[in-house]
């Protein structure tokens, strides 16, 4: 009996480690509990704007994000697994909301299952709503570059596929100019030791991901931290930018 119990514990532990490392690329249709169900989105914290309720584009599809209210601006970034791209932006003064979602493809209202299969043109991305009187777009670009590996094509750390590419989706000519200038500065400094392949593209429709993906680092911290450690993201960030540079 004891031997059987020990075998079961070893097997369960191995399965947990395997699932943690699979992370974004291995969550095909599963919710944070592994059951495939979604959990409620967290209540916005102090100073965060409540998230607007918007209708779904089609049954089973993700809702289309509405434009921000007057006085605010939007920045959109793809940096691989969107779980890991929320927290670096949410902690910045002047950022009111960060939404995980899908953009960059022609499909209308894609689901997570469709995007993660690699059969659509969308990327996992984050939509950052910010107050330009408090924080600049250039500052958001700095945070983006410090949290990605911009030297790999159709890959972000442990996750492979076009849906995990890095990209900056620009909303205005001024954003495009700033993105290009920041990219050129990093290339001139040879910061990453390899050519930068991150695309700079015009922003298109952005579709909110399913509720259980929103603020995943807060709602499911154990699984998030296990995935993040196993993905290699933090090790890369600290190698490029120095000890303590990784944002969790």
C-alpha positions as CSV (number, residue, x, y, z in Angstrom):
1,X,0.0,0.0,0.0
2,X,2.8,2.4,0.9
3,X,4.7,1.6,-2.2
4,X,1.6,2.2,-4.4
5,X,1.0,5.5,-2.7
6,X,4.6,6.5,-3.2
7,X,4.4,5.6,-6.9
8,X,1.2,7.7,-7.3
9,X,2.9,10.7,-5.6
10,X,5.9,10.5,-7.9
11,X,3.7,10.2,-10.9
12,X,1.5,13.2,-9.9
13,X,4.6,15.3,-9.2
14,X,6.0,14.5,-12.6
15,X,2.7,15.4,-14.3
16,X,2.6,18.8,-12.5
17,X,6.1,19.7,-13.6
18,X,5.3,18.7,-17.2
19,X,2.2,20.8,-17.3
20,X,3.9,23.8,-15.7
21,X,6.6,23.7,-18.4
22,X,4.1,23.3,-21.2
23,X,2.5,26.6,-20.2
24,X,1.0,28.7,-23.0
25,X,1.9,26.3,-25.7
26,X,0.4,23.3,-24.0
27,X,-2.8,24.6,-22.6
28,X,-5.0,23.4,-25.5
29,X,-8.5,24.4,-24.4
30,X,-7.8,23.9,-20.7
31,X,-8.8,26.4,-18.0
32,X,-6.5,27.2,-15.1
33,X,-7.7,24.2,-13.2
34,X,-7.1,21.9,-16.1
35,X,-10.8,21.2,-16.4
36,X,-11.4,23.3,-19.5
37,X,-13.7,25.7,-17.6
38,X,-13.2,29.4,-17.1
39,X,-13.1,31.2,-13.8
40,X,-14.4,34.7,-13.1
41,X,-12.1,37.6,-14.0
42,X,-10.6,39.4,-10.9
43,X,-12.1,42.6,-9.5
44,X,-10.0,45.6,-10.7
45,X,-7.6,46.9,-8.1
46,X,-7.4,50.4,-6.7
47,X,-6.9,53.0,-9.4
48,X,-7.8,50.5,-12.2
49,X,-10.7,51.3,-14.5
50,X,-13.5,48.7,-14.6
51,X,-13.5,46.6,-17.7
52,X,-16.3,47.4,-20.0
53,X,-18.8,44.7,-20.9
54,X,-18.9,44.2,-24.7
55,X,-21.0,41.8,-26.8
56,X,-19.3,38.8,-28.4
57,X,-18.6,39.1,-32.1
58,X,-20.0,35.6,-32.7
59,X,-21.0,32.7,-30.6
60,X,-17.9,31.1,-29.0
61,X,-15.7,34.0,-30.2
62,X,-13.8,36.5,-28.2
63,X,-15.3,40.0,-27.7
64,X,-14.0,42.9,-29.7
65,X,-12.4,45.5,-27.5
66,X,-14.0,49.0,-27.6
67,X,-12.0,52.2,-28.1
68,X,-10.7,53.8,-24.9
69,X,-12.5,56.7,-23.3
70,X,-11.5,60.3,-24.2
71,X,-8.0,61.3,-23.0
72,X,-6.6,57.8,-23.0
73,X,-4.5,56.0,-25.6
74,X,-3.9,52.4,-26.6
75,X,-0.7,50.4,-27.2
76,X,-0.6,46.8,-28.4
77,X,2.2,44.4,-28.0
78,X,2.8,40.7,-28.7
79,X,5.5,39.1,-26.6
80,X,4.7,35.4,-26.6
81,X,2.6,34.0,-23.8
82,X,0.3,36.9,-22.8
83,X,0.3,35.6,-19.2
84,X,3.8,37.0,-18.8
85,X,3.2,40.3,-20.6
86,X,0.4,41.7,-18.3
87,X,2.3,42.3,-15.0
88,X,5.2,44.4,-16.4
89,X,2.7,46.9,-17.8
90,X,0.1,46.8,-15.0
91,X,2.5,48.0,-12.4
92,X,3.3,51.2,-14.3
93,X,1.9,54.6,-13.2
94,X,-0.4,55.9,-15.9
95,X,-1.5,52.5,-17.1
96,X,-5.2,51.9,-16.4
97,X,-5.8,48.5,-17.9
98,X,-4.0,45.6,-19.6
99,X,-6.1,43.1,-21.5
100,X,-4.9,39.7,-22.8
101,X,-6.2,38.9,-26.3
102,X,-5.7,38.1,-29.9
103,X,-4.7,40.3,-32.8
104,X,-2.8,40.3,-36.1
105,X,-4.9,37.9,-38.0
106,X,-7.9,38.0,-40.4
107,X,-10.3,35.8,-38.4
108,X,-13.2,37.5,-36.6
109,X,-13.7,36.7,-32.9
110,X,-11.1,33.9,-32.6
111,X,-11.2,31.6,-29.6
112,X,-8.2,30.4,-27.6
113,X,-8.4,27.0,-29.1
114,X,-8.3,28.4,-32.6
115,X,-5.4,30.7,-31.9
116,X,-3.3,28.2,-29.9
117,X,-3.7,25.6,-32.6
118,X,-1.5,27.8,-34.9
119,X,-4.2,27.7,-37.6
120,X,-5.1,31.4,-37.5
121,X,-2.9,34.5,-38.2
122,X,-3.4,35.9,-34.7
123,X,-0.8,36.4,-32.0
124,X,-1.3,36.3,-28.3
125,X,-1.0,40.0,-27.3
126,X,-1.8,42.6,-24.7
127,X,-3.7,45.8,-25.1
128,X,-2.4,48.5,-22.8
129,X,-4.7,51.4,-22.1
130,X,-2.7,54.4,-20.7
131,X,-2.9,58.0,-19.9
132,X,-0.3,59.8,-22.2
133,X,-0.2,62.8,-19.8
134,X,1.3,60.4,-17.1
135,X,3.3,57.9,-19.1
136,X,4.8,58.1,-22.6
137,X,4.6,55.6,-25.4
138,X,8.4,55.5,-25.4
139,X,8.3,54.2,-21.8
140,X,5.9,51.5,-22.8
141,X,8.3,50.5,-25.5
142,X,11.2,50.2,-23.0
143,X,9.1,47.8,-20.9
144,X,8.2,45.8,-24.0
145,X,11.8,45.3,-25.1
146,X,12.9,44.4,-21.6
147,X,10.4,41.5,-21.4
148,X,10.8,39.7,-24.7
149,X,13.4,37.9,-26.8
150,X,13.1,39.9,-30.1
151,X,15.6,37.7,-32.0
152,X,13.6,34.5,-32.6
153,X,11.1,34.0,-35.4
154,X,7.7,32.5,-34.5
155,X,8.9,31.6,-31.0
156,X,9.0,33.1,-27.5
157,X,11.1,31.0,-25.2
158,X,9.4,27.6,-24.6
159,X,6.4,28.4,-26.9
160,X,6.8,27.9,-30.6
161,X,4.5,29.0,-33.4
162,X,3.4,32.1,-35.3
163,X,0.9,32.8,-32.5
164,X,3.9,33.4,-30.1
165,X,5.8,35.8,-32.3
166,X,6.9,39.2,-31.0
167,X,5.3,42.3,-32.6
168,X,4.5,45.9,-32.0
169,X,1.1,46.8,-33.4
170,X,1.1,50.6,-33.9
171,X,-2.1,52.7,-33.7
172,X,-0.7,56.1,-35.0
173,X,2.2,57.4,-37.2
174,X,3.8,58.7,-34.0
175,X,3.8,55.3,-32.4
176,X,5.3,53.8,-35.6
177,X,8.1,56.4,-35.6
178,X,8.8,55.8,-31.9
179,X,8.8,52.0,-32.3
180,X,11.2,52.2,-35.2
181,X,13.5,54.6,-33.4
182,X,13.6,52.4,-30.3
183,X,14.4,49.3,-32.5
184,X,17.2,51.1,-34.3
185,X,18.7,52.3,-31.0
186,X,18.8,48.7,-29.6
187,X,20.2,47.4,-32.9
188,X,23.0,50.0,-32.9
189,X,23.8,49.1,-29.3
190,X,23.8,45.4,-30.2
191,X,21.9,44.9,-27.0
192,X,20.6,41.4,-27.8
193,X,23.7,40.1,-29.7
194,X,21.6,39.1,-32.7
195,X,19.4,40.8,-35.3
196,X,16.0,42.0,-34.1
197,X,13.2,40.3,-36.0
198,X,10.2,41.8,-34.1
199,X,7.6,43.1,-36.6
200,X,6.2,46.6,-36.4
201,X,2.7,46.4,-37.9
202,X,-0.4,48.5,-38.1
203,X,-2.8,47.6,-35.4
204,X,-6.0,45.9,-36.3
205,X,-9.0,44.5,-34.4
206,X,-8.1,43.2,-30.9
207,X,-10.2,40.5,-29.4
208,X,-10.3,39.9,-25.6
209,X,-9.2,36.5,-24.5
210,X,-11.3,34.2,-22.4
211,X,-11.9,35.3,-18.8
212,X,-9.5,32.8,-17.2
213,X,-6.6,34.3,-19.1
214,X,-7.1,37.8,-17.7
215,X,-4.6,38.6,-14.9
216,X,-3.6,34.9,-14.7
217,X,-0.5,35.8,-12.7
218,X,-2.8,37.1,-10.0
219,X,-5.6,34.5,-10.1
220,X,-3.5,31.4,-10.5
221,X,0.0,32.4,-9.1
222,X,1.3,28.9,-8.5
223,X,0.8,27.6,-12.0
224,X,1.9,31.0,-13.4
225,X,5.2,31.0,-11.5
226,X,5.8,27.4,-12.4
227,X,5.3,28.1,-16.1
228,X,7.4,31.2,-16.0
229,X,10.3,29.6,-14.3
230,X,10.2,26.7,-16.7
231,X,9.8,28.8,-19.8
232,X,13.3,30.4,-19.6
233,X,12.0,33.9,-19.9
234,X,13.4,35.2,-16.6
235,X,16.8,33.7,-17.2
236,X,17.0,35.3,-20.6
237,X,15.9,38.7,-19.3
238,X,18.4,38.7,-16.5
239,X,21.2,37.7,-18.9
240,X,20.4,40.5,-21.2
241,X,19.4,43.3,-18.8
242,X,21.1,42.3,-15.5
243,X,20.1,40.6,-12.2
244,X,16.7,41.6,-10.9
245,X,15.5,42.8,-14.3
246,X,12.8,40.1,-14.7
247,X,9.3,41.3,-13.8
248,X,7.0,38.6,-12.4
